[in-house]
Amino acid sequence: MYGKLGYLDIARRLFDAMPKPNLVSWNSIIMVLVQNGVYNEALEVFKLLRRIDIKPDQATMVSLLQGCGDISVTKLAEVVHGYILSAGLDENITIATAVLSV
């Protein structure tokens, strides 16, 4: 709710206060950051997600790819595409379609 209204600081504080966020929570904060054009922070959250050993899913990848398509974000696009290939997600039709639209 706060993220959709543009209150990113509140949304991020609520997320950071969660004792153990699940993948849905991670995807939500990534999507909020992308929707608000905070692509570098979305990338940092994605990197943190991977460091704590939670496996990103289709929703994670599509959210990040939307950020790549919004503007020319070379670093984000390279990281996301590299992960998609290494995780074998390139055969997922939804992700493949999102890659094509970037």
Biopython code that builds the backbone (N, CA, C, O; Angstrom):
import numpy as np
from Bio.PDB.StructureBuilder import StructureBuilder

atoms = [
    (1, "MET", "N", (0.824, -1.179, 0.000)),
    (1, "MET", "CA", (0.000, 0.000, 0.000)),
    (1, "MET", "C", (0.879, 1.258, 0.000)),
    (1, "MET", "O", (0.683, 2.149, -0.826)),
    (2, "TYR", "N", (1.846, 1.333, 0.924)),
    (2, "TYR", "CA", (2.691, 2.526, 1.006)),
    (2, "TYR", "C", (3.521, 2.711, -0.258)),
    (2, "TYR", "O", (3.702, 3.833, -0.732)),
    (3, "GLY", "N", (4.020, 1.612, -0.796)),
    (3, "GLY", "CA", (4.829, 1.695, -2.008)),
    (3, "GLY", "C", (4.051, 2.211, -3.192)),
    (3, "GLY", "O", (4.558, 3.018, -3.972)),
    (4, "LYS", "N", (2.812, 1.747, -3.332)),
    (4, "LYS", "CA", (1.984, 2.208, -4.454)),
    (4, "LYS", "C", (1.673, 3.692, -4.351)),
    (4, "LYS", "O", (1.448, 4.360, -5.361)),
    (5, "LEU", "N", (1.662, 4.202, -3.133)),
    (5, "LEU", "CA", (1.388, 5.618, -2.920)),
    (5, "LEU", "C", (2.658, 6.461, -3.004)),
    (5, "LEU", "O", (2.604, 7.685, -2.887)),
    (6, "GLY", "N", (3.807, 5.799, -3.207)),
    (6, "GLY", "CA", (5.066, 6.518, -3.341)),
    (6, "GLY", "C", (5.812, 6.730, -2.040)),
    (6, "GLY", "O", (6.832, 7.419, -2.021)),
    (7, "TYR", "N", (5.327, 6.157, -0.956)),
    (7, "TYR", "CA", (6.004, 6.274, 0.340)),
    (7, "TYR", "C", (7.033, 5.149, 0.478)),
    (7, "TYR", "O", (6.865, 4.223, 1.271)),
    (8, "LEU", "N", (8.095, 5.255, -0.311)),
    (8, "LEU", "CA", (9.079, 4.182, -0.368)),
    (8, "LEU", "C", (9.829, 4.008, 0.935)),
    (8, "LEU", "O", (10.165, 2.886, 1.316)),
    (9, "ASP", "N", (10.093, 5.103, 1.620)),
    (9, "ASP", "CA", (10.824, 4.992, 2.886)),
    (9, "ASP", "C", (10.030, 4.187, 3.910)),
    (9, "ASP", "O", (10.602, 3.367, 4.628)),
    (10, "ILE", "N", (8.721, 4.411, 3.986)),
    (10, "ILE", "CA", (7.878, 3.660, 4.916)),
    (10, "ILE", "C", (7.786, 2.200, 4.474)),
    (10, "ILE", "O", (7.895, 1.291, 5.297)),
    (11, "ALA", "N", (7.588, 1.978, 3.184)),
    (11, "ALA", "CA", (7.501, 0.606, 2.672)),
    (11, "ALA", "C", (8.783, -0.160, 2.973)),
    (11, "ALA", "O", (8.737, -1.319, 3.387)),
    (12, "ARG", "N", (9.920, 0.484, 2.766)),
    (12, "ARG", "CA", (11.200, -0.188, 3.005)),
    (12, "ARG", "C", (11.411, -0.449, 4.493)),
    (12, "ARG", "O", (11.914, -1.510, 4.863)),
    (13, "ARG", "N", (11.035, 0.497, 5.353)),
    (13, "ARG", "CA", (11.174, 0.292, 6.800)),
    (13, "ARG", "C", (10.297, -0.864, 7.278)),
    (13, "ARG", "O", (10.722, -1.665, 8.110)),
    (14, "LEU", "N", (9.074, -0.949, 6.751)),
    (14, "LEU", "CA", (8.193, -2.063, 7.119)),
    (14, "LEU", "C", (8.788, -3.395, 6.660)),
    (14, "LEU", "O", (8.755, -4.383, 7.393)),
    (15, "PHE", "N", (9.330, -3.411, 5.443)),
    (15, "PHE", "CA", (9.958, -4.629, 4.936)),
    (15, "PHE", "C", (11.165, -5.010, 5.794)),
    (15, "PHE", "O", (11.315, -6.167, 6.186)),
    (16, "ASP", "N", (12.020, -4.032, 6.082)),
    (16, "ASP", "CA", (13.229, -4.294, 6.874)),
    (16, "ASP", "C", (12.909, -4.744, 8.296)),
    (16, "ASP", "O", (13.715, -5.433, 8.922)),
    (17, "ALA", "N", (11.740, -4.363, 8.812)),
    (17, "ALA", "CA", (11.343, -4.743, 10.173)),
    (17, "ALA", "C", (10.795, -6.164, 10.254)),
    (17, "ALA", "O", (10.627, -6.699, 11.350)),
    (18, "MET", "N", (10.518, -6.778, 9.115)),
    (18, "MET", "CA", (10.009, -8.153, 9.125)),
    (18, "MET", "C", (11.106, -9.091, 9.631)),
    (18, "MET", "O", (12.242, -9.029, 9.160)),
    (19, "PRO", "N", (10.766, -9.964, 10.593)),
    (19, "PRO", "CA", (11.785, -10.864, 11.124)),
    (19, "PRO", "C", (12.340, -11.824, 10.066)),
    (19, "PRO", "O", (13.549, -12.047, 10.002)),
    (20, "LYS", "N", (11.475, -12.376, 9.257)),
    (20, "LYS", "CA", (11.922, -13.306, 8.216)),
    (20, "LYS", "C", (10.976, -13.192, 7.020)),
    (20, "LYS", "O", (10.030, -13.971, 6.899)),
    (21, "PRO", "N", (11.231, -12.218, 6.134)),
    (21, "PRO", "CA", (10.323, -12.036, 4.991)),
    (21, "PRO", "C", (10.330, -13.263, 4.071)),
    (21, "PRO", "O", (11.369, -13.881, 3.839)),
    (22, "ASN", "N", (9.155, -13.592, 3.561)),
    (22, "ASN", "CA", (9.072, -14.699, 2.613)),
    (22, "ASN", "C", (9.246, -14.161, 1.190)),
    (22, "ASN", "O", (9.418, -12.958, 0.994)),
    (23, "LEU", "N", (9.202, -15.044, 0.212)),
    (23, "LEU", "CA", (9.443, -14.639, -1.171)),
    (23, "LEU", "C", (8.403, -13.631, -1.655)),
    (23, "LEU", "O", (8.729, -12.738, -2.437)),
    (24, "VAL", "N", (7.174, -13.762, -1.205)),
    (24, "VAL", "CA", (6.134, -12.804, -1.601)),
    (24, "VAL", "C", (6.503, -11.402, -1.112)),
    (24, "VAL", "O", (6.321, -10.423, -1.836)),
    (25, "SER", "N", (7.016, -11.307, 0.103)),
    (25, "SER", "CA", (7.442, -10.010, 0.647)),
    (25, "SER", "C", (8.599, -9.433, -0.160)),
    (25, "SER", "O", (8.606, -8.246, -0.489)),
    (26, "TRP", "N", (9.576, -10.280, -0.477)),
    (26, "TRP", "CA", (10.712, -9.842, -1.290)),
    (26, "TRP", "C", (10.239, -9.343, -2.652)),
    (26, "TRP", "O", (10.664, -8.285, -3.117)),
    (27, "ASN", "N", (9.361, -10.110, -3.282)),
    (27, "ASN", "CA", (8.845, -9.715, -4.601)),
    (27, "ASN", "C", (8.087, -8.399, -4.520)),
    (27, "ASN", "O", (8.175, -7.568, -5.424)),
    (28, "SER", "N", (7.346, -8.213, -3.443)),
    (28, "SER", "CA", (6.565, -6.981, -3.287)),
    (28, "SER", "C", (7.469, -5.764, -3.196)),
    (28, "SER", "O", (7.215, -4.756, -3.856)),
    (29, "ILE", "N", (8.529, -5.840, -2.383)),
    (29, "ILE", "CA", (9.410, -4.674, -2.245)),
    (29, "ILE", "C", (10.173, -4.419, -3.543)),
    (29, "ILE", "O", (10.397, -3.267, -3.916)),
    (30, "ILE", "N", (10.569, -5.480, -4.227)),
    (30, "ILE", "CA", (11.257, -5.303, -5.517)),
    (30, "ILE", "C", (10.319, -4.628, -6.513)),
    (30, "ILE", "O", (10.724, -3.701, -7.214)),
    (31, "MET", "N", (9.068, -5.085, -6.581)),
    (31, "MET", "CA", (8.112, -4.504, -7.520)),
    (31, "MET", "C", (7.838, -3.039, -7.202)),
    (31, "MET", "O", (7.759, -2.210, -8.108)),
    (32, "VAL", "N", (7.693, -2.718, -5.924)),
    (32, "VAL", "CA", (7.445, -1.334, -5.517)),
    (32, "VAL", "C", (8.613, -0.440, -5.939)),
    (32, "VAL", "O", (8.407, 0.664, -6.444)),
    (33, "LEU", "N", (9.824, -0.919, -5.730)),
    (33, "LEU", "CA", (10.998, -0.129, -6.111)),
    (33, "LEU", "C", (11.057, 0.076, -7.621)),
    (33, "LEU", "O", (11.333, 1.180, -8.089)),
    (34, "VAL", "N", (10.797, -0.983, -8.380)),
    (34, "VAL", "CA", (10.806, -0.877, -9.843)),
    (34, "VAL", "C", (9.715, 0.067, -10.315)),
    (34, "VAL", "O", (9.962, 0.926, -11.161)),
    (35, "GLN", "N", (8.509, -0.084, -9.776)),
    (35, "GLN", "CA", (7.388, 0.763, -10.194)),
    (35, "GLN", "C", (7.641, 2.241, -9.906)),
    (35, "GLN", "O", (7.084, 3.117, -10.568)),
    (36, "ASN", "N", (8.483, 2.505, -8.915)),
    (36, "ASN", "CA", (8.795, 3.890, -8.559)),
    (36, "ASN", "C", (10.119, 4.360, -9.140)),
    (36, "ASN", "O", (10.603, 5.438, -8.794)),
    (37, "GLY", "N", (10.707, 3.557, -10.022)),
    (37, "GLY", "CA", (11.909, 3.964, -10.739)),
    (37, "GLY", "C", (13.193, 3.916, -9.930)),
    (37, "GLY", "O", (14.188, 4.531, -10.313)),
    (38, "VAL", "N", (13.185, 3.199, -8.823)),
    (38, "VAL", "CA", (14.374, 3.101, -7.967)),
    (38, "VAL", "C", (15.085, 1.787, -8.326)),
    (38, "VAL", "O", (15.123, 0.841, -7.540)),
    (39, "TYR", "N", (15.642, 1.767, -9.531)),
    (39, "TYR", "CA", (16.175, 0.532, -10.105)),
    (39, "TYR", "C", (17.425, 0.033, -9.385)),
    (39, "TYR", "O", (17.578, -1.173, -9.192)),
    (40, "ASN", "N", (18.314, 0.928, -8.986)),
    (40, "ASN", "CA", (19.527, 0.488, -8.296)),
    (40, "ASN", "C", (19.199, -0.162, -6.963)),
    (40, "ASN", "O", (19.813, -1.161, -6.590)),
    (41, "GLU", "N", (18.240, 0.393, -6.246)),
    (41, "GLU", "CA", (17.844, -0.207, -4.972)),
    (41, "GLU", "C", (17.150, -1.550, -5.202)),
    (41, "GLU", "O", (17.338, -2.486, -4.425)),
    (42, "ALA", "N", (16.353, -1.646, -6.262)),
    (42, "ALA", "CA", (15.718, -2.931, -6.596)),
    (42, "ALA", "C", (16.780, -3.987, -6.876)),
    (42, "ALA", "O", (16.636, -5.138, -6.465)),
    (43, "LEU", "N", (17.834, -3.603, -7.568)),
    (43, "LEU", "CA", (18.928, -4.527, -7.853)),
    (43, "LEU", "C", (19.628, -4.943, -6.563)),
    (43, "LEU", "O", (19.974, -6.113, -6.400)),
    (44, "GLU", "N", (19.840, -4.000, -5.642)),
    (44, "GLU", "CA", (20.479, -4.326, -4.364)),
    (44, "GLU", "C", (19.616, -5.281, -3.541)),
    (44, "GLU", "O", (20.137, -6.195, -2.903)),
    (45, "VAL", "N", (18.309, -5.073, -3.555)),
    (45, "VAL", "CA", (17.398, -5.973, -2.844)),
    (45, "VAL", "C", (17.449, -7.365, -3.473)),
    (45, "VAL", "O", (17.446, -8.370, -2.761)),
    (46, "PHE", "N", (17.495, -7.424, -4.790)),
    (46, "PHE", "CA", (17.612, -8.704, -5.490)),
    (46, "PHE", "C", (18.902, -9.424, -5.095)),
    (46, "PHE", "O", (18.894, -10.630, -4.849)),
    (47, "LYS", "N", (20.005, -8.683, -5.038)),
    (47, "LYS", "CA", (21.284, -9.282, -4.643)),
    (47, "LYS", "C", (21.225, -9.809, -3.207)),
    (47, "LYS", "O", (21.747, -10.884, -2.910)),
    (48, "LEU", "N", (20.582, -9.040, -2.319)),
    (48, "LEU", "CA", (20.437, -9.476, -0.934)),
    (48, "LEU", "C", (19.583, -10.745, -0.855)),
    (48, "LEU", "O", (19.905, -11.672, -0.113)),
    (49, "LEU", "N", (18.522, -10.777, -1.605)),
    (49, "LEU", "CA", (17.653, -11.953, -1.669)),
    (49, "LEU", "C", (18.460, -13.196, -2.034)),
    (49, "LEU", "O", (18.292, -14.254, -1.428)),
    (50, "ARG", "N", (19.318, -13.064, -3.005)),
    (50, "ARG", "CA", (20.146, -14.193, -3.433)),
    (50, "ARG", "C", (21.190, -14.567, -2.386)),
    (50, "ARG", "O", (21.489, -15.746, -2.196)),
    (51, "ARG", "N", (21.748, -13.552, -1.701)),
    (51, "ARG", "CA", (22.767, -13.825, -0.676)),
    (51, "ARG", "C", (22.205, -14.619, 0.497)),
    (51, "ARG", "O", (22.917, -15.432, 1.086)),
    (52, "ILE", "N", (20.939, -14.397, 0.844)),
    (52, "ILE", "CA", (20.358, -15.128, 1.973)),
    (52, "ILE", "C", (19.755, -16.451, 1.524)),
    (52, "ILE", "O", (19.069, -17.129, 2.289)),
    (53, "ASP", "N", (20.017, -16.800, 0.295)),
    (53, "ASP", "CA", (19.679, -18.120, -0.238)),
    (53, "ASP", "C", (18.183, -18.369, -0.420)),
    (53, "ASP", "O", (17.701, -19.484, -0.219)),
    (54, "ILE", "N", (17.461, -17.325, -0.798)),
    (54, "ILE", "CA", (16.067, -17.509, -1.204)),
    (54, "ILE", "C", (16.074, -17.504, -2.722)),
    (54, "ILE", "O", (16.652, -16.615, -3.346)),
    (55, "LYS", "N", (15.433, -18.493, -3.306)),
    (55, "LYS", "CA", (15.441, -18.624, -4.766)),
    (55, "LYS", "C", (14.372, -17.726, -5.393)),
    (55, "LYS", "O", (13.182, -17.906, -5.135)),
    (56, "PRO", "N", (14.791, -16.764, -6.212)),
    (56, "PRO", "CA", (13.818, -15.911, -6.914)),
    (56, "PRO", "C", (12.921, -16.749, -7.824)),
    (56, "PRO", "O", (13.331, -17.798, -8.321)),
    (57, "ASP", "N", (11.717, -16.284, -8.031)),
    (57, "ASP", "CA", (10.789, -17.008, -8.890)),
    (57, "ASP", "C", (10.409, -16.159, -10.107)),
    (57, "ASP", "O", (11.009, -15.119, -10.377)),
    (58, "GLN", "N", (9.416, -16.628, -10.814)),
    (58, "GLN", "CA", (8.947, -15.949, -12.032)),
    (58, "GLN", "C", (8.538, -14.513, -11.735)),
    (58, "GLN", "O", (8.857, -13.613, -12.513)),
    (59, "ALA", "N", (7.845, -14.280, -10.634)),
    (59, "ALA", "CA", (7.394, -12.924, -10.292)),
    (59, "ALA", "C", (8.582, -12.000, -10.057)),
    (59, "ALA", "O", (8.551, -10.834, -10.451)),
    (60, "THR", "N", (9.623, -12.513, -9.419)),
    (60, "THR", "CA", (10.824, -11.716, -9.176)),
    (60, "THR", "C", (11.440, -11.268, -10.493)),
    (60, "THR", "O", (11.761, -10.096, -10.686)),
    (61, "MET", "N", (11.594, -12.227, -11.389)),
    (61, "MET", "CA", (12.249, -11.945, -12.668)),
    (61, "MET", "C", (11.425, -10.986, -13.521)),
    (61, "MET", "O", (11.977, -10.072, -14.133)),
    (62, "VAL", "N", (10.130, -11.184, -13.564)),
    (62, "VAL", "CA", (9.276, -10.318, -14.380)),
    (62, "VAL", "C", (9.305, -8.883, -13.832)),
    (62, "VAL", "O", (9.355, -7.925, -14.604)),
    (63, "SER", "N", (9.274, -8.739, -12.511)),
    (63, "SER", "CA", (9.353, -7.392, -11.916)),
    (63, "SER", "C", (10.653, -6.701, -12.304)),
    (63, "SER", "O", (10.649, -5.542, -12.716)),
    (64, "LEU", "N", (11.765, -7.418, -12.171)),
    (64, "LEU", "CA", (13.056, -6.828, -12.519)),
    (64, "LEU", "C", (13.146, -6.515, -14.008)),
    (64, "LEU", "O", (13.689, -5.481, -14.397)),
    (65, "LEU", "N", (12.619, -7.397, -14.831)),
    (65, "LEU", "CA", (12.642, -7.157, -16.284)),
    (65, "LEU", "C", (11.801, -5.949, -16.663)),
    (65, "LEU", "O", (12.134, -5.238, -17.611)),
    (66, "GLN", "N", (10.720, -5.706, -15.940)),
    (66, "GLN", "CA", (9.919, -4.507, -16.201)),
    (66, "GLN", "C", (10.754, -3.263, -15.950)),
    (66, "GLN", "O", (10.638, -2.274, -16.674)),
    (67, "GLY", "N", (11.583, -3.312, -14.940)),
    (67, "GLY", "CA", (12.475, -2.186, -14.665)),
    (67, "GLY", "C", (13.473, -1.983, -15.781)),
    (67, "GLY", "O", (13.806, -0.849, -16.126)),
    (68, "CYS", "N", (13.952, -3.075, -16.347)),
    (68, "CYS", "CA", (14.901, -2.976, -17.461)),
    (68, "CYS", "C", (14.234, -2.360, -18.677)),
    (68, "CYS", "O", (14.874, -1.628, -19.431)),
    (69, "GLY", "N", (12.949, -2.650, -18.876)),
    (69, "GLY", "CA", (12.234, -2.148, -20.036)),
    (69, "GLY", "C", (11.812, -0.696, -19.902)),
    (69, "GLY", "O", (11.606, -0.011, -20.904)),
    (70, "ASP", "N", (11.683, -0.222, -18.668)),
    (70, "ASP", "CA", (11.245, 1.150, -18.460)),
    (70, "ASP", "C", (12.275, 2.158, -18.960)),
    (70, "ASP", "O", (11.916, 3.151, -19.593)),
    (71, "ILE", "N", (13.521, 1.915, -18.688)),
    (71, "ILE", "CA", (14.602, 2.763, -19.184)),
    (71, "ILE", "C", (15.774, 1.862, -19.533)),
    (71, "ILE", "O", (15.751, 0.665, -19.246)),
    (72, "SER", "N", (16.761, 2.415, -20.128)),
    (72, "SER", "CA", (17.943, 1.634, -20.481)),
    (72, "SER", "C", (18.801, 1.441, -19.242)),
    (72, "SER", "O", (19.613, 2.298, -18.891)),
    (73, "VAL", "N", (18.611, 0.318, -18.594)),
    (73, "VAL", "CA", (19.338, 0.021, -17.364)),
    (73, "VAL", "C", (20.246, -1.174, -17.655)),
    (73, "VAL", "O", (19.893, -2.319, -17.371)),
    (74, "THR", "N", (21.393, -0.897, -18.211)),
    (74, "THR", "CA", (22.286, -1.943, -18.677)),
    (74, "THR", "C", (22.721, -2.878, -17.563)),
    (74, "THR", "O", (22.670, -4.097, -17.728)),
    (75, "LYS", "N", (23.149, -2.332, -16.431)),
    (75, "LYS", "CA", (23.638, -3.168, -15.333)),
    (75, "LYS", "C", (22.534, -4.097, -14.829)),
    (75, "LYS", "O", (22.761, -5.293, -14.650)),
    (76, "LEU", "N", (21.360, -3.557, -14.605)),
    (76, "LEU", "CA", (20.244, -4.362, -14.128)),
    (76, "LEU", "C", (19.895, -5.440, -15.141)),
    (76, "LEU", "O", (19.691, -6.596, -14.771)),
    (77, "ALA", "N", (19.826, -5.077, -16.403)),
    (77, "ALA", "CA", (19.491, -6.040, -17.450)),
    (77, "ALA", "C", (20.515, -7.175, -17.506)),
    (77, "ALA", "O", (20.143, -8.340, -17.649)),
    (78, "GLU", "N", (21.795, -6.839, -17.393)),
    (78, "GLU", "CA", (22.841, -7.865, -17.435)),
    (78, "GLU", "C", (22.728, -8.825, -16.261)),
    (78, "GLU", "O", (22.840, -10.038, -16.436)),
    (79, "VAL", "N", (22.507, -8.291, -15.066)),
    (79, "VAL", "CA", (22.392, -9.132, -13.874)),
    (79, "VAL", "C", (21.175, -10.040, -13.975)),
    (79, "VAL", "O", (21.269, -11.241, -13.718)),
    (80, "VAL", "N", (20.052, -9.478, -14.344)),
    (80, "VAL", "CA", (18.814, -10.258, -14.434)),
    (80, "VAL", "C", (18.925, -11.328, -15.514)),
    (80, "VAL", "O", (18.578, -12.486, -15.284)),
    (81, "HIS", "N", (19.403, -10.947, -16.678)),
    (81, "HIS", "CA", (19.518, -11.924, -17.768)),
    (81, "HIS", "C", (20.511, -13.030, -17.401)),
    (81, "HIS", "O", (20.264, -14.202, -17.684)),
    (82, "GLY", "N", (21.615, -12.667, -16.783)),
    (82, "GLY", "CA", (22.592, -13.661, -16.351)),
    (82, "GLY", "C", (21.997, -14.644, -15.360)),
    (82, "GLY", "O", (22.248, -15.846, -15.446)),
    (83, "TYR", "N", (21.205, -14.137, -14.412)),
    (83, "TYR", "CA", (20.566, -15.028, -13.445)),
    (83, "TYR", "C", (19.554, -15.939, -14.139)),
    (83, "TYR", "O", (19.495, -17.135, -13.855)),
    (84, "ILE", "N", (18.773, -15.383, -15.032)),
    (84, "ILE", "CA", (17.774, -16.183, -15.757)),
    (84, "ILE", "C", (18.445, -17.350, -16.470)),
    (84, "ILE", "O", (17.962, -18.481, -16.416)),
    (85, "LEU", "N", (19.553, -17.072, -17.135)),
    (85, "LEU", "CA", (20.268, -18.130, -17.855)),
    (85, "LEU", "C", (20.860, -19.156, -16.891)),
    (85, "LEU", "O", (20.724, -20.360, -17.109)),
    (86, "SER", "N", (21.516, -18.691, -15.826)),
    (86, "SER", "CA", (22.168, -19.623, -14.902)),
    (86, "SER", "C", (21.162, -20.473, -14.123)),
    (86, "SER", "O", (21.467, -21.602, -13.740)),
    (87, "ALA", "N", (19.974, -19.935, -13.889)),
    (87, "ALA", "CA", (18.947, -20.673, -13.151)),
    (87, "ALA", "C", (18.078, -21.531, -14.064)),
    (87, "ALA", "O", (17.191, -22.242, -13.589)),
    (88, "GLY", "N", (18.324, -21.469, -15.358)),
    (88, "GLY", "CA", (17.535, -22.268, -16.291)),
    (88, "GLY", "C", (16.108, -21.767, -16.466)),
    (88, "GLY", "O", (15.218, -22.527, -16.847)),
    (89, "LEU", "N", (15.895, -20.490, -16.187)),
    (89, "LEU", "CA", (14.552, -19.926, -16.295)),
    (89, "LEU", "C", (14.238, -19.401, -17.693)),
    (89, "LEU", "O", (13.141, -18.898, -17.936)),
    (90, "ASP", "N", (15.193, -19.515, -18.605)),
    (90, "ASP", "CA", (14.998, -18.969, -19.947)),
    (90, "ASP", "C", (13.944, -19.736, -20.746)),
    (90, "ASP", "O", (13.479, -19.251, -21.777)),
    (91, "GLU", "N", (13.567, -20.919, -20.284)),
    (91, "GLU", "CA", (12.538, -21.683, -20.989)),
    (91, "GLU", "C", (11.139, -21.416, -20.450)),
    (91, "GLU", "O", (10.159, -21.932, -20.988)),
    (92, "ASN", "N", (11.037, -20.611, -19.386)),
    (92, "ASN", "CA", (9.744, -20.227, -18.840)),
    (92, "ASN", "C", (9.118, -19.212, -19.787)),
    (92, "ASN", "O", (9.717, -18.170, -20.052)),
    (93, "ILE", "N", (7.945, -19.493, -20.292)),
    (93, "ILE", "CA", (7.323, -18.677, -21.340)),
    (93, "ILE", "C", (7.046, -17.247, -20.859)),
    (93, "ILE", "O", (7.209, -16.300, -21.630)),
    (94, "THR", "N", (6.634, -17.078, -19.610)),
    (94, "THR", "CA", (6.356, -15.741, -19.092)),
    (94, "THR", "C", (7.637, -14.927, -19.011)),
    (94, "THR", "O", (7.665, -13.757, -19.393)),
    (95, "ILE", "N", (8.694, -15.547, -18.513)),
    (95, "ILE", "CA", (9.977, -14.851, -18.407)),
    (95, "ILE", "C", (10.545, -14.570, -19.792)),
    (95, "ILE", "O", (11.049, -13.475, -20.043)),
    (96, "ALA", "N", (10.469, -15.549, -20.698)),
    (96, "ALA", "CA", (10.969, -15.350, -22.053)),
    (96, "ALA", "C", (10.238, -14.189, -22.743)),
    (96, "ALA", "O", (10.853, -13.391, -23.451)),
    (97, "THR", "N", (8.943, -14.107, -22.531)),
    (97, "THR", "CA", (8.161, -13.004, -23.096)),
    (97, "THR", "C", (8.591, -11.665, -22.507)),
    (97, "THR", "O", (8.701, -10.670, -23.222)),
    (98, "ALA", "N", (8.832, -11.649, -21.201)),
    (98, "ALA", "CA", (9.290, -10.413, -20.546)),
    (98, "ALA", "C", (10.665, -10.003, -21.069)),
    (98, "ALA", "O", (10.930, -8.815, -21.253)),
    (99, "VAL", "N", (11.535, -10.977, -21.307)),
    (99, "VAL", "CA", (12.870, -10.673, -21.856)),
    (99, "VAL", "C", (12.725, -10.050, -23.234)),
    (99, "VAL", "O", (13.419, -9.085, -23.553)),
    (100, "LEU", "N", (11.838, -10.587, -24.050)),
    (100, "LEU", "CA", (11.635, -10.053, -25.394)),
    (100, "LEU", "C", (11.116, -8.616, -25.384)),
    (100, "LEU", "O", (11.405, -7.843, -26.298)),
    (101, "SER", "N", (10.363, -8.266, -24.369)),
    (101, "SER", "CA", (9.779, -6.928, -24.339)),
    (101, "SER", "C", (10.724, -5.871, -23.783)),
    (101, "SER", "O", (10.391, -4.686, -23.782)),
    (102, "VAL", "N", (11.906, -6.286, -23.307)),
    (102, "VAL", "CA", (12.865, -5.324, -22.775)),
    (102, "VAL", "C", (13.554, -4.609, -23.918)),
    (102, "VAL", "O", (14.406, -3.751, -23.685)),
]
sb = StructureBuilder()
sb.init_structure("model")
sb.init_model(0)
sb.init_chain("A")
sb.init_seg("    ")
for serial, (resi, resn, name, xyz) in enumerate(atoms, 1):
    if name == "N":
        sb.init_residue(resn, " ", resi, " ")
    sb.init_atom(name, np.array(xyz, "f"), 0.0, 1.0, " ", f" {name:<3s}", serial, name[0])
structure = sb.get_structure()
